[in-house]
Amino acid sequence: MNLYLKHTFSYLLGISYALLSSAQPNSDKLQCKVTGRMLLDGGVYLKNDNHFGNGVEFGDLRIGAKVAYQNWNMKVEIGYTGNKAAIKDAYAMYTQKKHTIQVGQFYEPFSLEMLCSTFDLRFNQSPGVVLALTNSRRMGVAYSYRSKRYYLSGGAFTDNDVNNLKNVSQGYALDGRIVYRPVFENEKLIHIGFATTYRTPDGSLNEEDKNVFSYKSPGVSTIDNRNIVAATVDHATHQIKFGTELLVYYHRFCLQSEYIRTHVKRDNAFKNYVAQGGYLQCSWLLAGQTYLYDESVACPGRPKGKSLELCSRFNYLTLNDGKAAIWGGEQKDISVGLNYYINKYIGVKLNYSYMMPGANIKEISNQNFSVVQGRFQFIF
């Protein structure tokens, strides 16, 4: 861990301790909670024509603080991944009954898998279609409304995050998401969602980087972080994304699925570009009660309490578009996993994935391969 990270973590801990010491369990007093998590991953590639490297890494390592005062909630987290420190969530949120306004850096309201906490993911990595066709945290402002049956959210964001401030004319995005829950009872849930995003590209003094959108996915693991698929779309004027969501809980059973489609409008001399994909994921509790659900952002949670979970997933993604003459590659993969949640703070995961690279793969061989991964995780 580098010196900068040590100083950053020490500083954040000092502030959190001072706030915690002065806080009282009263809504008129400032209340603070120190938060953190560690996801330690290991992976071994099998049938490996690409000479991927086996190894161990921190899938997520962070520490932060949550502060509450009357109707206000604030959160700041610093993470350490990829050998560098970075700001994760950094926002203030005001809630009045069923209405919430959020300002700062946080996830755009698009894709229930992307909104899901990394601690609650069924596998070490989100599906390739989510990694390629959604965005991580961005700076912006959002409004949300929630009731028992409905969840609505919309926001405006820049195309920058606090760790990647570009010296360019920033693009912007407008996002909207709606969720309907025709069934929302104890141990039973049907969640149907639709989301859309309108985004403009960044401007740049460098013509090669001007009006460009990029899409990429490392597949099912970042132990070796080479991209399985990648596409760069130039001469772009804007993009529109559509996403559909389905989440079903029935006692010990969970089904989760999304379909995402991206349309990029290009200058008149160039054909428009389309990328798309989806995934279907199922899980069953061999031991345990049922699954948690985060109403605040309408997304799935981990199993409730001590649990043993069996999971499976199929993912499909294509960044190929013959009409636009852009060939980013195609990815299909099947994964199975076994997750043991020792308690609500600690869990162990083991999963196996079989990758089937499709047409127009560039960075790696198009031969099928597989990987076994494990994870030890805790959160507080």
Buried (B, 14 or more C-beta within 10 A) or exposed (E): EEEEBEEBBEEBBEBBEEBBEEBEEEEEEBBBBBBBBBBBBBBBBEEBEBEBEBEEBBBBBBBBBBBBBEEEBBBBBBBBBEEEBBBBBBBBBEBEEEEBBBBBBBBBBBBBBBBBBBBBBBBBBBBBBBBBBBBBBBBBBBBBBBEEEEBBBBBBBBBBBBBEEBEBEBBBBBBBBBBBBEEBEEEEBBBBBEBBBEBBBBEBEEEEBBBBBEBBBBBBBBBBEEBBBBBBBBBBBBBEBBBBBBBBBBEBBBBBBBBBBBBBEBEEEBBBBBBBBBBBBBBBBEEBBBBBBBBEBBBBBBBBEEBBBBBBBBBBBBBBBEEBEBBBBBBBBBBBBBBBBEEBEEBEBBBBBBBBBBEBBEEBEBEEBBBBBBBEBBBE
